[in-house]
Amino acid sequence: MAIYTPEQMNAGVLGEVLTAGTTYAFTFTTDTYASQSVYFNSAQVVMNSATTTNASLQGSSTNQIVGSLNIGQRIPLSNSPISCDINQTATIFVNGLTRGSGATLSFTSTGWNGVNGSGTGKITEAFVVNTSGSNYISGDDLNVPRGTPGIQGLGFTNADKAAIMDIFPDKIKGTYISSNFDGVIANFDRAVSQSNFVSSSTGIAFNMTQVPKAIDGNQLGAFGFTPTATIPVNSYLIKSTGHFTMRITG
């Protein structure tokens, strides 16, 4: 449960997690002001997850980013360094584990010394060269197998393991994914009317008439929302033009 104040919503505030299949009640209450002139006609409420129009959502840890790998980025191995018996550099095209293709990575092994025996050469990272590919997604993995084709097939003699790399958001040049606001909207009450609602896959917007005091105490209106998919915390922006508090209860 969270409560959002008029000041927070007027400025724009990031929203809490909304779990798939859970019905949430959004309840609006009017606050007490010295002057009733603040309750002017209608007010607008917007909940928007569109990352292309909300700078506050760009770079949010709860939003994945899709695009090409950043040319010139160094991507460290997420497993331990690869041991081999050669000092060399080689390149290979790589695909993401779930999506993304076309990027070229360069691997370099250093430190091999035949005097000190096998396995003294080490690979600790990959380097994105001039072909960066497309459709990679943050949170995914890059995996180059150990054998042929793979690290050994590139000429890294006796390489002892595959190259596994995590794709963090800073490794991708692209567009952040907007959270999915598909779901069931129902239980419209009082000043919150279905006829004033506009909804899409990236958010909800509606107008409602403000009044100093509602019929029951200070409750202005309410509606219910059951999201189809989980909407992560901090992945949508809540804004309003009115003088009221919003409470979300699951």
C-alpha positions as CSV (number, residue, x, y, z in Angstrom):
1,M,0.0,0.0,0.0
2,A,1.2,3.5,-0.8
3,I,-0.1,7.0,-0.5
4,Y,0.8,9.7,-2.9
5,T,0.4,13.4,-1.9
6,P,-0.8,16.3,-4.1
7,E,2.8,17.7,-4.0
8,Q,4.3,14.4,-5.2
9,M,1.9,13.9,-8.0
10,N,2.0,17.5,-9.2
11,A,5.7,17.2,-9.6
12,G,5.6,13.6,-10.8
13,V,6.4,10.6,-8.7
14,L,7.5,7.0,-9.6
15,G,5.0,4.3,-8.8
16,E,5.1,1.1,-6.7
17,V,5.1,-2.4,-8.0
18,L,1.7,-3.7,-9.3
19,T,1.7,-7.5,-9.3
20,A,0.0,-9.4,-12.2
21,G,-3.4,-10.8,-11.4
22,T,-3.8,-8.7,-8.2
23,T,-6.7,-6.2,-8.1
24,Y,-5.7,-2.8,-6.8
25,A,-8.0,-0.1,-5.5
26,F,-7.0,3.5,-6.4
27,T,-8.8,5.8,-4.0
28,F,-8.7,9.6,-4.2
29,T,-9.4,11.8,-1.2
30,T,-9.6,15.6,-1.0
31,D,-7.3,17.4,1.4
32,T,-8.1,20.3,3.6
33,Y,-7.0,23.7,2.4
34,A,-7.5,27.1,4.0
35,S,-9.1,28.3,0.8
36,Q,-11.6,26.3,-1.2
37,S,-10.5,28.1,-4.4
38,V,-7.9,25.4,-5.0
39,Y,-10.7,23.0,-6.0
40,F,-11.0,24.4,-9.5
41,N,-13.2,22.5,-11.9
42,S,-11.6,19.3,-13.3
43,A,-8.2,17.7,-12.6
44,Q,-6.2,15.3,-14.6
45,V,-4.5,12.1,-13.4
46,V,-1.9,10.3,-15.6
47,M,0.0,7.1,-15.0
48,N,2.5,6.7,-17.8
49,S,5.2,4.1,-18.5
50,A,6.3,5.3,-21.9
51,T,10.0,5.6,-21.6
52,T,10.3,7.6,-24.9
53,T,8.4,10.5,-23.4
54,N,9.4,10.2,-19.7
55,A,12.9,11.3,-19.0
56,S,12.4,10.2,-15.4
57,L,12.2,6.6,-16.6
58,Q,15.3,6.6,-18.7
59,G,17.9,4.4,-17.1
60,S,15.6,3.1,-14.4
61,S,16.9,-0.2,-13.1
62,T,13.4,-1.7,-13.6
63,N,13.3,-1.0,-17.3
64,Q,15.2,-3.2,-19.7
65,I,16.8,-1.6,-22.8
66,V,16.8,-3.1,-26.3
67,G,19.2,-2.2,-29.1
68,S,22.8,-2.7,-30.4
69,L,25.8,-3.3,-28.3
70,N,27.9,-0.2,-27.7
71,I,30.9,-0.2,-30.0
72,G,34.1,0.2,-27.9
73,Q,32.6,-1.3,-24.8
74,R,34.6,-3.8,-22.8
75,I,32.3,-6.6,-21.5
76,P,33.9,-8.6,-18.6
77,L,33.5,-12.3,-18.3
78,S,30.9,-13.2,-15.6
79,N,32.5,-16.6,-15.1
80,S,36.2,-16.9,-14.1
81,P,39.0,-16.0,-16.6
82,I,39.6,-18.4,-19.4
83,S,43.0,-20.2,-19.3
84,C,44.7,-21.1,-22.6
85,D,48.2,-21.7,-24.1
86,I,48.6,-18.8,-26.5
87,N,48.8,-15.0,-26.6
88,Q,46.5,-13.7,-29.4
89,T,43.5,-11.7,-30.5
90,A,40.5,-13.2,-32.4
91,T,37.0,-12.0,-33.3
92,I,33.6,-13.8,-33.5
93,F,29.9,-12.9,-34.2
94,V,27.8,-13.5,-31.1
95,N,24.0,-13.8,-30.4
96,G,22.2,-13.1,-27.2
97,L,20.9,-16.1,-25.2
98,T,17.3,-15.1,-25.8
99,R,17.5,-12.4,-28.5
100,G,19.9,-10.2,-30.4
101,S,22.4,-10.9,-33.1
102,G,25.0,-9.5,-35.4
103,A,27.6,-8.1,-33.0
104,T,31.3,-8.8,-33.3
105,L,33.3,-9.4,-30.2
106,S,37.1,-9.4,-29.9
107,F,38.9,-11.7,-27.4
108,T,42.5,-11.2,-26.4
109,S,44.6,-13.6,-24.3
110,T,47.7,-12.4,-22.5
111,G,50.3,-13.7,-20.1
112,W,51.0,-17.1,-21.7
113,N,54.5,-18.3,-21.0
114,G,55.6,-21.7,-22.3
115,V,58.2,-21.9,-19.6
116,N,55.7,-21.7,-16.8
117,G,53.5,-24.4,-18.4
118,S,50.0,-24.8,-19.7
119,G,47.1,-22.5,-18.9
120,T,49.1,-19.3,-18.2
121,G,47.3,-17.3,-20.9
122,K,44.2,-15.6,-19.7
123,I,41.1,-14.1,-21.3
124,T,39.2,-11.8,-18.9
125,E,36.9,-9.7,-21.1
126,A,35.5,-9.1,-24.6
127,F,35.6,-6.0,-26.7
128,V,32.8,-4.8,-29.0
129,V,34.3,-4.0,-32.3
130,N,32.9,-2.1,-35.3
131,T,29.8,-4.3,-35.9
132,S,27.4,-3.9,-32.9
133,G,24.4,-5.9,-34.1
134,S,20.8,-5.3,-33.0
135,N,17.9,-6.4,-30.8
136,Y,20.0,-7.3,-27.7
137,I,18.3,-6.8,-24.4
138,S,19.7,-5.9,-21.0
139,G,19.7,-8.7,-18.4
140,D,20.4,-11.3,-21.1
141,D,23.7,-13.3,-21.6
142,L,26.3,-13.6,-24.3
143,N,27.7,-17.1,-24.5
144,V,30.6,-18.3,-26.7
145,P,31.2,-22.0,-26.3
146,R,34.5,-23.5,-25.3
147,G,35.0,-25.8,-28.3
148,T,34.7,-25.6,-32.1
149,P,33.0,-23.4,-33.1
150,G,33.8,-21.3,-30.0
151,I,36.9,-20.2,-28.0
152,Q,39.1,-23.1,-29.0
153,G,37.9,-22.7,-32.6
154,L,39.2,-19.2,-32.6
155,G,42.7,-20.5,-32.0
156,F,42.9,-20.2,-28.2
157,T,44.8,-23.4,-27.7
158,N,43.5,-25.6,-24.8
159,A,41.0,-23.0,-23.6
160,D,39.4,-24.5,-20.5
161,K,35.9,-22.9,-20.5
162,A,33.3,-21.0,-22.4
163,A,33.0,-17.2,-22.4
164,I,29.9,-16.1,-20.5
165,M,29.0,-12.4,-20.3
166,D,26.1,-10.4,-18.7
167,I,24.6,-7.7,-20.8
168,F,24.1,-4.7,-18.4
169,P,22.1,-1.6,-19.6
170,D,25.2,0.5,-20.1
171,K,26.4,-2.0,-22.7
172,I,23.5,-1.3,-25.0
173,K,22.6,1.7,-27.2
174,G,18.9,1.6,-27.7
175,T,15.4,2.2,-26.3
176,Y,14.1,1.4,-22.8
177,I,11.1,-1.0,-22.7
178,S,7.9,0.6,-21.4
179,S,6.0,-1.4,-18.7
180,N,2.8,-3.1,-19.8
181,F,-0.4,-1.5,-18.5
182,D,-2.8,-3.9,-20.1
183,G,-5.4,-5.2,-17.7
184,V,-8.9,-4.9,-16.4
185,I,-10.2,-1.5,-15.2
186,A,-13.4,-1.6,-13.2
187,N,-15.3,-0.5,-10.1
188,F,-15.5,3.2,-11.1
189,D,-16.9,5.3,-8.2
190,R,-18.2,8.8,-7.9
191,A,-16.0,11.5,-9.5
192,V,-14.0,8.8,-11.3
193,S,-16.1,7.9,-14.4
194,Q,-15.4,5.3,-17.0
195,S,-16.5,7.8,-19.7
196,N,-13.5,10.0,-18.8
197,F,-10.9,7.2,-19.0
198,V,-8.3,6.7,-21.6
199,S,-6.1,3.6,-21.3
200,S,-3.3,2.0,-23.4
201,S,-0.6,-0.5,-23.1
202,T,1.7,2.2,-21.6
203,G,-0.7,3.9,-19.1
204,I,-3.9,5.3,-17.8
205,A,-5.3,8.9,-18.0
206,F,-8.6,10.4,-16.9
207,N,-10.2,13.7,-15.7
208,M,-12.4,14.1,-12.7
209,T,-14.2,17.0,-11.0
210,Q,-12.7,18.2,-7.8
211,V,-15.0,19.1,-4.8
212,P,-14.0,20.4,-1.3
213,K,-15.8,17.5,0.4
214,A,-17.4,14.4,-0.9
215,I,-20.5,12.6,0.3
216,D,-18.7,10.2,2.7
217,G,-16.0,12.1,4.5
218,N,-13.4,13.3,2.1
219,Q,-13.4,10.5,-0.4
220,L,-13.5,11.9,-3.9
221,G,-13.7,8.7,-6.1
222,A,-12.0,5.4,-6.9
223,F,-11.4,2.7,-9.5
224,G,-10.0,-0.8,-9.6
225,F,-7.2,-2.1,-11.8
226,T,-6.0,-5.7,-12.3
227,P,-2.7,-5.7,-14.4
228,T,-2.2,-8.6,-16.8
229,A,1.6,-8.5,-16.3
230,T,3.6,-7.3,-13.3
231,I,4.4,-3.6,-13.5
232,P,7.8,-3.1,-11.7
233,V,8.4,-0.5,-9.1
234,N,9.7,2.8,-10.5
235,S,8.8,1.9,-14.0
236,Y,5.9,4.3,-14.4
237,L,5.3,8.0,-13.6
238,I,2.3,9.3,-11.7
239,K,1.2,12.9,-12.3
240,S,-1.8,15.0,-11.5
241,T,-3.0,18.6,-11.7
242,G,-5.3,18.4,-8.7
243,H,-5.3,18.9,-5.0
244,F,-6.0,15.4,-3.7
245,T,-4.3,12.3,-2.3
246,M,-4.2,8.9,-4.0
247,R,-4.0,5.7,-2.1
248,I,-3.2,2.3,-3.7
249,T,-4.3,-0.8,-1.9
250,G,-4.0,-4.4,-3.1
